[in-house]
Amino acid sequence: MLWLAGYNYDGLQGSPLSKIHPSTYLFVLVFVWRSCTFGNPAGYVVHVTNKRPATTLMAVISTVLLFVVILRQRPGMAGMIDTFVAPALLVLLLSEDDEKTFARLQTVIHVVMTVNALLALFEFGTKHLVFPYRFDGAVFVNDLRSTALQGHPLSNATVTSIYVLSLLSGSRSLPTPLRLALVGLQFCALVVFGGRSGMVLTILLGGVYLLVRGVAHLTTGRVNLLGAALVIMLAALLPLALALAGYYGFFDALLERFVSDSGSANARVEMFDLFRHLELRDLIVGPDIDLLDSMRRISGLEQGIENPILRLTLYQGAFFTLLIFFGFALFMHEVARRCHSGIWLPMLGWLILLNTSESIASKTTLMTKFVVIALALYRPVRGQSDGFLKPLPRRRG
């Protein structure tokens, strides 16, 4: 979508300013505007720092390391800004918002994700990508996986997987039938995105969560008969629906990813061999970039190093990696503290998924999207249950 607007975000060509996502510029402008309207810009910074200290710490660490990257002439300048500074600014801004703002934000999330899923299914059905993923304007003609609104299919799969898990244990403001419908729609979209890790993770974590919640409700109280009948009926129809979908080729793209992964699984093994060719000093401060790129090509890792910790260690050094992940861990803990208890499910899924690709070791907006979903859909609300099967009150003796 950004390419169609004349903004070459993912490519190598174009202005350096276009390598930073427009949303990051927006967050900076809003933060500056709020600090000015506060009356005392320095006082505003102190105010939000007191409310979100770990978030401020990650923003400071990321900014300092950004200057280190620039001075050392290492790759990843835009990645430090979009990946770490942008979500930190967003969390600081949201710390000032009220219930109405979060209610509107929840609506926006559900609408955008629903449109994203419907567009993905439309692209799958028509075999035409409305907003194909581009690199310097070039379209990957051999990759027909749906791209929808999120760009790259794997980015779509990651966000969709987190959203499905959030619908299961969060989104308390939505009625149960609507949540079930959204889960089904998003799961279908997850298939056409072709994300193997996202699909397997969603099935395992989502299945275990529903099983545990169902057993807990059955043992602690009576279950709504209408809801139980609906679940049994859907379970009976599920094998037939899967068989029909498989017959008409709905799972072909996903199965092809399991059969032929373009060397992705082998890359996860080969990337460990790179460390054998590096000295201790190179591991601490980062090796020569030309040498590292040569070793990558020799090892067949042109597509990337599919783990954020390993990639940051190789390109920036272990000391740099330790600092940024220290700030990241505190930031995630602070985000989780601002959510209700169900946040553990998407948080666990997020931490697993980000280790299956370069993710936060490269330029991405995935962490920004995750914190938006977490803070909006898991905002603590009193007097509501987060389960699908709500127990009825016991009869008095």
N, C-alpha and C positions, 0 to 999 in steps of 0.2 A: 504493500500500500504506500509506503514512503517513497519507493522508486517512482510510482505513478505521479506522486506529488513533486517530483524533481529533487528528491532528497536521497542521495546515495549513502545510506547508513552502513550497510554491510560490506560494501566494496572497498577497493584500495584507491580508486580514483576520486577526484573531486576535492572540495575544500576540507581542510582538517576539522573545521567547525561542524561539518555534516557527519562526522564520525561519533558525535555525541547525540544521544536520543533526544528528540524534541521535548519529551516529558521531563527530562532532567533540567533543561532550561526553564521549563514551567515551574518546577519545584523551587529552583533557585530564586526566580522572580517573586513567587508567592512568599517565600521565606523572607526576602528582603523587604517586601511590601508590609508584611505583618510586623517585622521588627521596627519599621519606620512608624507605622500607625500605633505601635505600643507606646510611643513617646520617647523611649530610650532604647536604641538598638542594642547596646551592650546589656541593658537590663533584661531585654527580651531573651537574649542568648542565655543569660544566667538563669532566667525563669524556666525555660524549656530544658536546660541542662539539669536543674534540680528535679524535674519531673521524669526525665528519661536520661539518666547518667550514662548507662551502658551504650545507648544509641549515640549520644554525643561522643563518647570515647571511640566508637567505631568510625564515626565521621572524621574525627581528628587523626586517628591512625591512618585511615585511607588517604586523607589529604597529605599527610607527611610523606607517606610512601609514594604518593603520586609524584611529588617533587623529587624523590629519590630515583624513581623510574626515569624521569625527564633528565636529571643530571647524569645518570649512568647510561643514557641513550639505550634503554632496554625497551622491548615491546610491551604493550599493555596499558598505555596511558589512558585511552578512552575506557578500557575495561575497569580501571580503578574508579573512574567517575560514575559510569552507568551501573556497574555491578554493586558497589558498596556505598558510595556517597549518596546516590539517588534514593535508595530505600531508607537510609538513615534520615535524610531530610523529610521524607514523607511521614515517617513515624513521628518526628518532632512536630510536624504540622498537624497531624491527626490528634496529638495529645491535647490540643486546644479545642477540638470540635465537640459538639453536643450530640444528643440522641437523634435529633432530626437529620443532622448531617450523615450519621452512620446509617440511618434508615434509608436515606436516598442512595447512599453508597451500596448498600445491600441490593437495592433494586437495580442499580446500574450493573453490578456484577452478574446477577441472574439473567438480565436481558442480554448482555454482551456474550455470556457463555452459551445461552440458548441460540442466539443468532450464529455464533461460531460453529456450534454443532450442526445446526440445520444447513449452513453453507457447506460444511464438510461433507455431509451426506449428499447434498446437491452436486458437488464436484465429483463425488464417487459415482453417482448415478449417471451423470452426463459425460464423464471422462474429460471434463473441461475445467481447468483451474482458473478461477476468477482472479485471484491475486497470487500468481505463482511466485515461488521463492527465487530471487535473482541475486547474482553476484556480479557487480559491475554491469548490470543490465542483461547478463546472460542467464537464460532459463535452463534448468536441468531437465532436458526433454525426456530422459530415460526414467526419471523418478515421477511417477504419476500419483503418489500419495497426496491426499488432500492437504491443503495449506491453510484454507479458511482465512481467519483474520489475524492469526498469531505468527504467520510467516513460516518458518521451518517446521516440517511435520513433527520432529522430536520435541520442539518447544511446545507445540500444540498438545502433544501427548502428555508431557510433564504437567502443564497447567490443568489439563482436563482430568488427569488422575488425581491431582490434589483437590480439585473441585468436587469430584465424585466422593472422595473420602470426607470432605467437608460437609457435603449434603447428608452423609450418613450420621455423623456425630455432631454436626453443628446446624446452622440455619434454623434455629428454633422458631423463628417467626413464620415459617412456611408450614401449611397444613401437610399432614403425612401423605395423602394421595398425590399432591403436587410434587413433593420431594421424591416419591417413588417414580413418578413420570419423568422428572428431570434426571434421576439416576439412570433410568433406562435409555433416555435420549443421549446422555453423555457417554454411556458405555458403548453405544453403537458408534458414536463419533470416535471414540478411542480405538475401535477396531480399524476404521478407515485411515486413521493417522499412521498406523503401522508401528507404534512404539511397543516393542517387545517387553522392555523392562516395566514400562508404565502399565501395560495390560496385566502382566503376571503379578505385579505388586498390588494393583487394585483388586484383583480377584482374591489374592491371599489375605491381605489386610482387611478388605471389606467383608469377605466371607467369614473370617474369624470374628470380626467385630459383631456382625449380625448374629452369629451363632451364640456368642457369649451373652449378648443383650437379650436374645430370645429365651435362652435357658434361665437367665436371671429373672425375667418377668414371669415365666411359667412357675418358678419356685417361690416367688414373693407375693403373688396375687392373681386374681382372676384376669383373663384376657378377653378383650372385646371380641365377641363371636364373629361379627361382620368382618373385622380386620383379619382374624385368623382364617376365615373362609376365603377371603381374597388372596392371602398368601398361599394357601393350599392350592387354589385354582391356578395361580400363576406358576407355581412349582410344577404342576401337572402339565401345563402348556409349554413350559420352557424347552423340554427336549424336542418337541415338534417344531417350535420356532427356530431353534438352532439348526435342526436338520434342513428345514426349508431355506434358511439363510445360507447354509453351506452348499446346498444344491445349486443355488443361483449365483454362487461365486462371491458371496459377501466377505468371506474370510480369506480369499485367495491372496490378497496383497499382504495380509499379516502373516500367513503361512509361508509366503515367499521370503519374508524377512527372517524367519526362523531357519529356513533351508539355506538361503544365500544372503549373508549379512555384509557382503562387500569387504570382508576382512576385519570386521569390527571385533569379533571374538579373539582372533589372533593378535590384533593390536593390543588388547588388554594383557596379553602374555609378553609380547615383545617389548613393551614399554619399560618393563623392569630391567631388561638387559642393558638399557642405556646407562644405568648407574654404575655398571662394572667398568666403564671406560672413563670415569671421572675421578679426579683426585678429591681429597677431603676439602681442600680450599674451594674447589669448584662447587661442591655440594653446599657449602656454607653461604657463599656469596653469589653463586650462579656462574656457570661456565661461559665461555665465549659463544656468542649467538651463532656465528657462522659454523663453528665446530658442531654445535648441537643440531642445527638444521641439517648438516651433512650426515650426522649419525642417524637422524630421523629418516632421511631418504634411503640410506643404506638398509635400515631395518624395516622399511616399508610402512612407515608411520606418517605418510604425507597427510592423511585425513585428520590427524590430531592425536594427542595423548589423552585417552579417555578416563581421566581421573583428575579432579581439581587439585588435590594435594600434591600428586606427583608432578603435574604440569607446572604449578607455581614453584615447586622446589627446583625443578630443572631450569626454568627460565629466570627465576628471581633469586633463588637460593633458599636454604633452610631457615636462616634467620628472618628473612622477609616473610616467608610462609608462616612461621610461628607467630609473628606479630599479627598478621592479618587474620589468622584463624582464632587467635585469642580474642580479638575484637568481635569476630563473627560469633563465637560461642556465647559471649556475654550478651550480644545483641539478640540472638535467638532466645536466650533465657528470659530476657526482659520482655520480648514480644509475647512469649508464652505466658508470662505472669499477668499480662493484661487481657488474657482470654479465659473463658471458662474451661472446665476440666476436660472437655472433649477434644481440645486442641492436640492432645497427644497423638491422635490417629493421623491427621495430615502432617503433623510435625515429623513423625517417624517416617512416613512416606517420602516427605521432602528430603530428609537427611539421607535416605537410601538412594533416591533417584539422582540427587546431585553428584553422587559418587559413581554414576554409570556413564558419565560424559565429562567433557571439559567444564561444562556448566559455569560456576562462579569463578573459574580460573581464567575465563575469557570475557569478552564484552557481551553482556546479556542483561535483560530486564526481568529475568525470572524471579529473582529475589524480591524485587519491587512488587510483582504480581502476587507472590506468596504472602507477603506481609499485608497486602490489601485484603486478600481473602481471609487471612487469619484474624485480623483486627475487626473486620466488618461482620463476618459470619459467626464469630465466636465471642462477640461482645457480651459480657455477663448480663443475663436478664433473670430476675427473680420469678419463681413460681411456674417455671416451665420445665418439662422433661425433654431430654435429648434422645429418647429412644423411639423406635418405630412402633413397638408393641407396648402401648401404655396400659398398665394394670388398673383395673377398676378397684375402688375402695372396698375393703372387706365389710361384710355385714356384721352388725353388732350382735353380740350374743344376747 
